[in-house]
């Protein structure tokens, strides 16, 4: 997926779009930006022309535009494999199917860890934050799937190597 397709995929996701909107508003407040009446009306017309807003009993967001653009670009066709559960390389949702969840977890473990290394809990969480905002849950899933284990001392974590079967 191209970077602009990742942007569209992120904006097509309601939760990510809300957080992005919060960031935009916070930035505008911090910089003291206000769009007055006449300029606001013109901006709304331009947003409508771009397909981002619709006017029906007042103005509202047209969230379907992001999905439509993504599909038109060929970037939102039927996603396969673990891509179905990721947005911009981060977990959007965990698969309910255990086999699919384990596939996603194996992919993350392969990206985040090197066989034989020992990591503190903080280091594990820092690496997992690349893939989720809830590193604690992801770490627990990795331990449950026997892809990550506590060392014998219990003070660190180590990736489970193929064939070792965990502790």
Backbone torsions as a table, in degrees:
resi	resn	phi	psi	omega
1	UNK	NA	129.3	177.5
2	UNK	-66.4	162.3	-178.8
3	UNK	-62.3	-38.5	178.9
4	UNK	-69.2	-29.3	175.9
5	UNK	-70.5	-34.6	176.1
6	UNK	-64.5	-38.2	177.3
7	UNK	-62.8	-47.1	179.1
8	UNK	-62.5	-42.0	179.2
9	UNK	-62.5	-40.8	178.9
10	UNK	-65.0	-43.9	-179.2
11	UNK	-72.1	-21.1	175.8
12	UNK	-74.8	-18.4	179.4
13	UNK	-87.0	119.4	-174.1
14	UNK	-57.4	-45.8	-178.4
15	UNK	-62.5	-44.8	-179.9
16	UNK	-66.2	-37.5	179.1
17	UNK	-63.7	-40.0	179.3
18	UNK	-64.8	-45.7	179.8
19	UNK	-63.9	-39.8	177.3
20	UNK	-62.3	-43.6	178.8
21	UNK	-60.8	-39.7	177.6
22	UNK	-61.8	-42.0	178.3
23	UNK	-63.3	-43.1	179.3
24	UNK	-61.4	-46.2	-179.3
25	UNK	-65.2	-41.2	178.6
26	UNK	-62.5	-41.7	178.2
27	UNK	-62.6	-43.4	179.6
28	UNK	-63.1	-43.2	178.7
29	UNK	-62.1	-46.3	-178.2
30	UNK	-60.6	-36.9	-178.6
31	UNK	-91.9	0.4	176.7
32	UNK	71.1	29.3	-178.2
33	UNK	-86.8	126.8	176.1
34	UNK	-131.4	136.6	178.1
35	UNK	-105.1	107.6	-176.7
36	UNK	-71.1	165.7	-174.4
37	UNK	-37.1	-62.9	-175.2
38	UNK	-65.0	-41.7	178.8
39	UNK	-68.6	-34.1	178.3
40	UNK	-65.7	-44.3	179.3
41	UNK	-60.9	-43.2	178.7
42	UNK	-64.7	-41.7	179.5
43	UNK	-63.3	-41.1	177.9
44	UNK	-63.3	-40.8	176.6
45	UNK	-61.4	-41.2	179.1
46	UNK	-67.1	-39.1	176.9
47	UNK	-64.5	-38.4	177.3
48	UNK	-65.5	-42.0	179.1
49	UNK	-62.8	-31.5	178.8
50	UNK	-82.7	-7.5	-180.0
51	UNK	87.6	5.7	-177.3
52	UNK	-85.4	-21.9	-178.8
53	UNK	-135.0	154.8	176.7
54	UNK	-131.6	150.7	-179.8
55	UNK	-113.9	102.3	176.1
56	UNK	-140.9	109.8	-175.5
57	UNK	52.2	46.7	-176.4
58	UNK	105.7	175.8	-177.5
59	UNK	-88.2	144.3	173.2
60	UNK	-150.0	162.4	178.6
61	UNK	-70.5	145.9	173.4
62	UNK	-110.1	81.2	-174.4
63	UNK	-66.5	-20.8	-178.2
64	UNK	-68.7	-15.1	-178.8
65	UNK	-60.8	-37.4	-176.9
66	UNK	-67.5	-44.2	178.7
67	UNK	-65.6	-42.3	-179.6
68	UNK	-62.1	-44.3	178.8
69	UNK	-65.0	-40.1	179.2
70	UNK	-63.6	-44.4	178.2
71	UNK	-64.6	-40.6	179.6
72	UNK	-65.1	-28.5	-179.8
73	UNK	-81.6	-7.9	-176.8
74	UNK	83.2	7.2	-177.8
75	UNK	-93.2	-6.5	-178.7
76	UNK	-123.7	24.1	174.3
77	UNK	-60.1	-175.5	179.8
78	UNK	-60.2	109.1	179.3
79	UNK	-74.9	142.5	-176.4
80	UNK	-111.9	161.0	174.0
81	UNK	57.5	-145.6	-176.5
82	UNK	-68.1	-19.7	179.1
83	UNK	-56.7	-25.8	179.4
84	UNK	-64.7	-20.2	-174.3
85	UNK	-109.7	6.4	-177.6
86	UNK	-120.2	147.9	168.8
87	UNK	-130.8	121.3	-178.9
88	UNK	54.1	38.8	176.7
89	UNK	78.7	4.4	-179.7
90	UNK	-117.5	151.9	-178.1
91	UNK	-66.1	122.8	175.0
92	UNK	-92.6	-38.5	177.2
93	UNK	-157.5	153.1	175.5
94	UNK	-89.5	137.6	177.5
95	UNK	-63.5	140.0	175.4
96	UNK	-74.0	-33.2	179.7
97	UNK	-70.6	125.6	-174.9
98	UNK	-61.5	-40.8	-179.8
99	UNK	-62.9	-43.6	179.3
100	UNK	-67.6	-39.7	178.3
101	UNK	-62.3	-43.3	179.3
102	UNK	-64.2	-35.4	176.2
103	UNK	-62.5	-45.3	177.9
104	UNK	-62.8	-44.2	-179.1
105	UNK	-65.6	-39.9	177.1
106	UNK	-62.6	-39.2	178.9
107	UNK	-63.2	-45.9	-179.7
108	UNK	-64.5	-45.4	179.7
109	UNK	-59.4	-40.9	178.8
110	UNK	-65.1	-32.6	179.2
111	UNK	-81.5	-37.3	-170.6
112	UNK	-87.5	-25.9	-171.0
113	UNK	-128.5	153.8	175.2
114	UNK	-111.8	131.2	-180.0
115	UNK	-52.9	137.9	176.4
116	UNK	90.0	-11.6	-178.9
117	UNK	-82.6	153.6	174.1
118	UNK	-116.7	133.1	-176.1
119	UNK	-130.0	143.6	172.5
120	UNK	-69.4	165.2	177.7
121	UNK	-59.2	-39.5	179.3
122	UNK	-62.4	-43.4	179.4
123	UNK	-65.1	-39.9	177.5
124	UNK	-60.9	-48.7	-179.3
125	UNK	-60.4	-41.3	179.3
126	UNK	-60.8	-41.1	179.3
127	UNK	-69.3	-38.3	-177.9
128	UNK	-73.0	-22.8	178.7
129	UNK	-65.0	-13.9	174.1
130	UNK	-68.8	-21.8	-172.5
131	UNK	-114.3	-12.5	-177.1
132	UNK	-163.3	157.4	173.6
133	UNK	-88.4	-8.6	179.3
134	UNK	-115.2	75.1	-176.4
135	UNK	-66.9	-26.5	180.0
136	UNK	-64.4	-46.9	179.3
137	UNK	-65.0	-43.5	179.7
138	UNK	-62.7	-42.1	178.3
139	UNK	-60.6	-42.3	178.9
140	UNK	-62.9	-43.8	177.3
141	UNK	-60.3	-41.1	179.8
142	UNK	-65.5	-38.5	176.9
143	UNK	-67.8	-46.3	179.7
144	UNK	-60.3	-34.5	179.9
145	UNK	-83.6	3.4	-179.9
146	UNK	58.7	38.8	175.0
147	UNK	-104.0	-14.9	179.4
148	UNK	-143.2	137.4	179.9
149	UNK	-138.5	154.5	173.2
150	UNK	-73.3	144.6	176.2
151	UNK	-70.5	169.1	-178.1
152	UNK	-56.5	-34.8	-179.7
153	UNK	-75.8	-18.3	-179.3
154	UNK	79.9	3.3	-176.1
155	UNK	-97.2	-4.4	-177.4
156	UNK	-148.8	172.1	177.3
157	UNK	-120.6	152.6	177.2
158	UNK	-141.2	139.9	176.6
159	UNK	-67.7	144.7	178.3
160	UNK	-84.5	127.7	179.5
161	UNK	-83.5	150.8	179.4
162	UNK	-50.2	130.3	174.7
163	UNK	87.4	-11.2	-179.9
164	UNK	-81.3	-21.5	174.3
165	UNK	71.3	9.6	177.5
166	UNK	77.8	-168.3	-175.9
167	UNK	-88.5	NA	NA
